[in-house]
Amino acid sequence: MTTPKEPPPDGPEPVPSGPDPVPRDPQPAQPSPDPAPPADPEPGSRPTPEPPD
């Protein structure tokens, strides 16, 4: 398996760069949904002071 990777100069270059961006994509995707839910409860408590006015 190591022999076929050595002959192609273009192959080994994209291979190492491929795995790097792959793990980085899923990471940022997880934190994005987390901050979304907390934003909902925030606006819910704000409208409460409106009714008393």
Secondary structure as UniProt FT lines:
FT   HELIX           2..5
FT   TURN            10..13
FT   HELIX           14..17
FT   TURN            18..20
FT   HELIX           21..24
FT   HELIX           26..29
FT   TURN            30..35
FT   HELIX           36..39
FT   HELIX           41..45
FT   TURN            48..52
//
